Amino acid sequence: MQQVDEKAGYIMTLPRKDLFDLPEGVIYLDGNSLGVLPRHAAARAQQVITQEWGVQLIRAWNSAGWMDLPRQVGNRIARLIGAPEGSVATGDTLSIKVYQALAAALKMRPGRRIILSDRGNFPSDLYMAQGLIGTLDKGYSLRTPPPESVVKAITEDVAVVMLTEVDYRSGRRHDMKAITDAAHAAGAVMIWDLAHSAGAVPLDVAGSNAEFAVGCSYKYLNGGPGAPAFIYARPDIVESVEPALAGWLGHDAPFAMEPGYRPAMSAERLRVGTPPILQLAVLDAALDVWEGVDMHEVRAASIALSERFIAEVERRCPELTLASPRDPGQRGSQVSFAFNESYAAMQALIERGVIGDFRAPDLMRFGFTPLYLDDADVVAAAEVMEEVIGGGLWRDPKYQVRARVT
Ligand SMILES: *Cc1c(COP(=O)(O)O)cnc(C)c1O
């Protein structure tokens, strides 16, 4: 049922569970890691496989619009992150997009040798920086202060500030605008990783004035496992961006088959090779669930759900310690609790249909996705947590067995 929230000025449309294929008996609090399957995405995949690939074969690049799909999907993501049309390219994985943004940013500040990130950043972002530093072999170094000290660490020798807006462990949020301003004041290039922000919080990438933003689409955007990543380059600088991965689909005229690389005059220059059409088609279908949704409504619902969850869990499970900022304004759309036996407790929860995840060393992590979660879900999840923690059910030795993915 639609209701108008007069104060906020949007039509209330959440949740929209009927658009998702939620398995029976599951309360899914892991949409921050792998979003739920949107109901019509499977049919779209089936159509691409049997009708387009199966029947049209190579012709489908033109006849089924495959060649345009990366740009179209980029434009749909652009709307969700506050970026203008044509400024977002899609494809590859987020790790690759981090590498591309970093390599391009370093080229823009040839006299500087510091990459500044923070200690809490996602390991792959830091690893990609370390790998790039090794390849360049020009005396670059990576500086990783604690997240709260980042602004102080932006000195005049910093070439690029590369941060993830929402911390994957605690959900703590950086202030995009303030840090970007500080980076620019010191003459550094700014890269934002929006892996835990896109589809989770309202974003104004253009308004932040950052040069680059990157993110993945299998978390809050529900694009499916391994769905393509995205990269934004600020339109006024994109023509001076030197792509480190100069693949043919970032070329201005791929089918001219020229021997020399000549980059496209747009964010398309940050494409690399042949796009993953099956995954892009699924992501395109998945993005339909955002039609008519206001990100401010998503944010309001996310805060209501996470505040309710924290209150219920703290009342029922005094053994757990909140590891996320208590102020919802300082959090993205996830909540983490610390507990010595977090891994085992999470396995016991999952066996009872409450799916979150574990992050080393001791965190139970829960994501809030207002498109397919409601208040009754978070209360029911807290009830199961009370059984598992209060009743010591996690003590069963079977919950100690570590799987490859936690
Ligand atoms: C999820 C996540 C990644 C994962 O990168 P992939 O290349 O998609 O595996 C990287 N960085 C951050 C900040 C993430 O949250």
The ligand as an ORCA input file, in Angstrom:
! r2SCAN-3c Opt
* xyz 0 1
  C      33.051     -6.048     -1.232
  C      34.225     -5.151     -1.354
  C      35.258     -5.421     -2.274
  C      35.267     -6.667     -3.097
  O      35.935     -6.491     -4.313
  P      35.674     -7.507     -5.501
  O      36.724     -7.198     -6.483
  O      34.289     -7.289     -5.994
  O      35.804     -8.896     -4.942
  C      36.286     -4.493     -2.393
  N      36.306     -3.370     -1.637
  C      35.340     -3.097     -0.735
  C      35.407     -1.841      0.065
  C      34.284     -3.982     -0.550
  O      33.347     -3.738      0.355
*
